[in-house]
Amino acid sequence: MKRSQVYWLCQILGWSAHGLVNFTFSRLARLPVSRSIAIAAWGATAAILSSHIFRAWIKRRNWLKLSPLQILPRVFLASIVVGLVITALVTAGWPVVFGWAALLASGFGWVFPAIFIWSVTIFLWAAIYFGVHYFESYKTSEVEMLRLAVVAKDAQLRVLLAQVNPHFIFNCLNSLRALIIEDPPRAQSMVTELAGMLRYSLQSGKTEAVSLETELEAVSAYLKLEAIRLEERLRIKIDMDPKSLETLIPPMLLQTLVENGVKHGVARLAHGGEIRVASEMQKGALKIRVQNSGQLAESSGSTRMGLENIRQRLHLLYGDAASLVLRNQDTEFVIAEVSIPLAKSPA
């Protein structure tokens, strides 16, 4: 069933049960059956309409986003107001059902108890309404966290597999074999960079956030390895805002963007190209830009699953406040731009 259908079903059944209780009290007071049914039905109808308007007010004022301590006094006062409204509506129905003489003869001593009962009932209705929403929010949060964990693991595995695939390892080993004889110190450095990069890939899955500086170290190791393989075909330019280095980002985010730029951009060009990595703090957000030589092409054979993975992770962590845009910057470069709000942290 749809949420709206469930809501109206609960409204009708719940207030009908309340009307049945009122009917029972009316019969105990020896009121006629038909009139008892009529006033109980009118009371249930008034309660349904009033509580529905109260629900619309709650949604309009965004009370569902408030904490329980903020909501409690608001609901307490609102319940009294709604209780007064329902009592007034039910009282207005008495002359129609029982006549003015019966209403005047009652002495109105029942008014304040009626206001109290209706107010308490509306307060309990609100408690159930907010309780259901809090429970749904809790379950939704759990699901989102599980989705985030799956997406993060998927990102880690994709990048790791891209780095340790046989082709990549074969190229690294070929370069390493040549360097062992030609330049032993550089060969040692290459082994160190490869070990560090793989270690970071494995460890990144254990945390929800890393500093941009930590991520940049892994990216630098990756680029050094690719520079050995591609030699003069790969040119690297890194320009990071020092103020941005301590900012927390999802792990493997920058690594995925750089790896995507090398694999689908520079490596496919006969004369190679350039990778540019930059960051800056701008209007309460961290801006990361990765540029690579080349052009976007629909027939490139790339599924762009890594980029889609980043978008999913950013959405789960920051909602609509974060973004990833991939586009042709001009006729020579492709640019990937990431914006992450500073007010929130993935940790």
C-alpha positions in Angstrom: 0.0 0.0 0.0 1.0 3.6 -0.6 2.0 5.8 2.3 -1.1 8.0 1.8 -3.3 4.9 1.8 -1.8 3.6 5.0 -2.2 7.1 6.6 -5.9 7.4 5.8 -6.6 3.8 6.8 -5.0 4.5 10.2 -6.9 7.8 10.5 -10.3 6.2 9.8 -9.7 3.1 11.9 -8.1 4.9 14.8 -10.7 7.7 15.1 -13.6 5.2 14.4 -12.3 3.2 17.4 -12.3 6.5 19.4 -15.8 7.2 18.2 -16.9 3.7 19.4 -15.6 4.5 22.9 -17.6 7.8 22.8 -20.7 5.8 21.7 -20.3 3.4 24.6 -20.2 6.3 27.1 -23.2 7.9 25.5 -25.1 4.6 25.9 -24.0 4.4 29.5 -25.5 7.8 29.9 -28.8 6.4 28.5 -28.8 8.5 25.4 -30.8 7.3 22.4 -28.9 4.8 20.1 -29.4 6.8 16.9 -28.3 10.1 18.5 -25.4 8.5 20.2 -24.2 7.1 16.9 -24.6 10.5 15.2 -22.7 12.5 17.8 -19.9 9.8 18.0 -19.6 9.8 14.2 -19.5 13.6 14.1 -16.8 13.6 16.8 -14.7 11.1 14.8 -15.2 13.1 11.6 -14.1 16.3 13.4 -11.1 14.6 14.9 -10.1 13.2 11.4 -10.3 16.6 9.8 -8.6 18.5 12.7 -5.8 16.0 13.0 -5.3 16.1 9.2 -5.0 19.9 9.3 -2.6 19.5 12.2 -0.5 17.1 10.2 -0.4 19.6 7.3 0.8 22.3 9.8 3.5 20.0 11.1 4.8 19.3 7.6 4.6 23.0 6.6 6.5 24.1 9.6 9.1 21.3 9.2 8.6 20.0 12.7 9.7 16.5 11.6 13.3 17.9 11.2 13.4 19.1 14.8 14.7 17.2 17.8 12.3 15.7 20.3 13.1 18.4 22.9 12.3 21.1 20.4 9.1 19.3 19.3 7.6 18.6 22.8 6.6 22.1 23.8 5.2 22.8 20.3 3.1 19.6 20.2 1.9 20.3 23.8 0.5 23.7 22.9 -0.7 22.6 19.5 -2.6 19.7 21.1 -4.5 22.1 23.4 -5.4 24.3 20.4 -6.6 21.3 18.4 -8.4 19.9 21.4 -10.3 23.2 21.7 -11.2 23.1 18.0 -12.5 19.6 18.2 -14.5 20.4 21.3 -16.0 23.4 19.6 -16.9 21.4 16.6 -18.5 18.6 18.6 -20.4 21.2 20.7 -21.7 22.8 17.6 -23.1 19.5 16.6 -25.0 18.9 19.8 -28.0 21.3 19.0 -28.4 19.5 15.7 -28.4 16.0 17.3 -30.0 16.6 20.7 -31.5 20.1 20.4 -30.7 23.4 22.1 -32.7 22.5 25.2 -30.5 19.5 25.9 -27.3 21.5 25.3 -28.4 24.3 27.7 -29.6 21.8 30.3 -26.2 20.1 30.4 -24.8 23.1 32.2 -21.6 23.1 30.2 -19.8 21.4 33.1 -18.5 18.8 30.6 -16.6 21.4 28.4 -13.3 21.5 30.3 -13.1 17.7 30.7 -13.9 17.3 27.0 -11.1 19.8 26.1 -8.7 17.9 28.3 -9.7 14.5 26.8 -9.5 15.7 23.2 -6.2 17.5 23.9 -4.6 14.3 25.5 -5.9 12.2 22.6 -4.4 14.6 20.0 -1.2 14.6 22.0 -1.1 10.8 21.8 -1.9 10.9 18.1 1.0 13.3 17.6 3.3 11.0 19.7 2.4 8.1 17.4 2.8 10.2 14.3 6.2 11.5 15.2 7.2 8.1 16.5 6.5 6.4 13.2 8.5 9.1 11.3 11.4 8.8 13.7 11.4 5.1 13.3 11.3 5.4 9.5 14.1 7.9 9.6 16.2 5.6 11.7 15.6 2.7 9.4 16.2 4.9 6.3 19.5 6.1 7.9 20.5 2.5 8.5 19.8 1.5 4.9 21.7 4.6 3.6 24.7 3.7 5.8 24.6 0.1 4.4 24.3 1.4 0.9 27.2 3.8 1.5 29.3 1.0 2.9 28.6 -1.2 -0.2 29.3 1.7 -2.6 32.5 2.6 -0.7 33.7 -1.0 -0.8 32.8 -1.2 -4.5 34.9 2.0 -5.1 37.8 0.6 -3.2 37.7 -2.7 -5.1 37.3 -1.1 -8.5 40.3 1.1 -8.0 42.3 -1.7 -6.4 41.5 -4.1 -9.3 42.4 -1.3 -11.8 45.7 -1.0 -10.1 46.6 -4.6 -9.6 45.2 -6.0 -12.9 47.7 -8.1 -14.8 48.3 -5.5 -17.4 49.2 -2.9 -14.8 51.4 -5.3 -12.9 53.0 -6.5 -16.1 53.9 -3.0 -17.1 55.3 -2.2 -13.6 57.4 -5.3 -13.6 58.8 -4.6 -17.1 59.7 -1.1 -16.0 61.2 -2.4 -12.8 63.3 -5.1 -14.6 64.8 -2.4 -16.8 65.5 -0.1 -13.9 67.2 -2.7 -11.7 70.1 -2.7 -14.1 70.0 0.9 -15.3 69.0 2.8 -12.2 68.9 0.6 -9.0 67.9 3.5 -6.6 65.0 4.4 -8.9 64.0 0.8 -9.0 63.9 0.7 -5.2 61.8 3.9 -5.2 59.4 2.3 -7.6 58.9 -0.8 -5.4 58.3 1.6 -2.4 55.7 3.6 -4.4 53.9 0.5 -5.5 53.8 -1.0 -2.0 52.6 2.3 -0.5 49.9 2.6 -3.1 48.6 -0.9 -2.7 48.7 -0.6 1.1 46.6 2.6 1.0 44.1 0.9 -1.4 43.7 -1.9 1.1 43.5 0.3 4.2 41.1 2.9 2.8 38.2 0.6 3.1 38.5 0.7 6.9 37.6 4.4 7.2 34.8 6.6 5.9 37.0 9.7 5.4 40.7 10.6 4.9 42.4 14.0 4.7 43.0 15.3 1.2 46.7 15.3 2.0 46.6 11.6 2.8 44.7 10.9 -0.4 47.2 13.1 -2.4 50.1 11.0 -1.2 48.5 7.8 -2.7 47.8 9.7 -5.9 51.4 10.9 -6.1 52.6 7.3 -5.8 50.3 6.2 -8.5 51.4 9.0 -10.8 55.0 8.3 -10.2 54.5 4.7 -11.3 52.6 5.8 -14.4 55.3 8.3 -15.2 57.9 5.5 -15.2 55.7 3.5 -17.6 54.6 6.4 -19.9 57.8 8.3 -19.5 57.7 11.7 -21.3 54.2 11.0 -22.5 52.8 11.9 -19.0 53.2 15.4 -17.7 52.0 16.1 -14.2 51.0 19.4 -12.6 49.7 19.5 -9.0 48.5 22.8 -7.5 46.8 22.2 -4.1 45.6 25.0 -1.8 47.5 24.4 1.5 44.3 25.3 3.5 42.5 22.4 1.8 44.9 19.6 2.7 43.3 18.9 6.1 39.8 18.7 4.7 38.2 15.2 5.0 37.0 13.5 1.8 35.7 10.1 1.0 38.7 7.7 0.4 39.7 6.8 -3.2 37.8 9.8 -4.5 40.7 11.8 -5.9 42.5 8.5 -6.8 39.6 7.4 -9.0 39.4 10.7 -10.8 43.2 10.7 -11.5 43.2 7.1 -12.6 40.3 7.8 -14.9 42.1 10.7 -16.4 45.3 8.7 -17.1 43.6 5.5 -18.3 40.9 7.1 -20.6 42.8 10.3 -21.4 46.6 10.6 -21.5 47.4 6.9 -22.1 45.2 6.8 -25.2 47.0 9.7 -26.9 49.9 8.9 -29.2 51.9 11.9 -27.9 50.7 11.6 -24.3 49.3 14.5 -22.4 49.0 16.3 -19.1 47.3 15.5 -15.8 46.5 18.6 -13.6 45.3 18.2 -10.1 44.2 21.3 -8.1 42.1 22.2 -5.1 40.8 25.4 -3.4 38.5 26.5 -0.7 35.6 28.4 -2.1 32.3 29.7 -0.6 32.1 27.1 2.2 33.1 24.2 0.0 36.2 22.3 -1.1 36.6 22.4 -4.8 38.8 19.6 -6.5 39.6 19.7 -10.1 41.3 17.0 -12.2 42.1 17.9 -15.8 43.5 15.5 -18.4 44.4 15.9 -22.0 41.8 14.4 -24.4 38.2 14.7 -25.2 35.0 12.9 -24.0 33.6 10.5 -26.5 30.5 8.4 -26.3 32.2 5.6 -28.2 35.3 5.5 -25.9 34.3 2.1 -24.5 34.4 3.5 -20.9 31.4 2.7 -18.7 32.3 5.5 -16.3 31.3 3.2 -13.5 34.0 4.7 -11.3 32.6 8.2 -11.7 29.1 7.0 -11.1 30.3 5.3 -7.9 31.7 8.7 -6.8 28.4 10.4 -7.5 26.5 7.8 -5.4 28.9 8.2 -2.5 28.8 12.0 -2.5 25.0 11.8 -2.6 24.8 9.4 0.3 27.2 11.5 2.4 26.2 15.0 1.5 22.9 14.9 -0.3 22.5 17.6 -3.0 25.1 19.8 -1.3 27.9 17.9 -3.2 28.4 17.4 -6.9 30.7 15.8 -9.5 30.7 17.2 -13.0 32.7 15.7 -16.0 32.9 17.8 -19.2 35.1 18.9 -22.0 36.8 22.0 -20.8 38.0 23.0 -24.2 39.2 21.3 -27.4 42.3 19.9 -25.5 41.2 19.0 -22.0 38.6 17.1 -20.0 37.9 18.4 -16.5 36.3 16.6 -13.5 35.1 19.0 -10.9 34.1 17.9 -7.4 32.4 20.2 -4.8 32.2 19.0 -1.2 30.5 21.2 1.5 32.7 22.1 4.5 29.7 22.2 6.9 29.4 18.4 6.8 31.9 15.7 7.2 31.7 12.1 6.0 33.3 11.0 9.3 
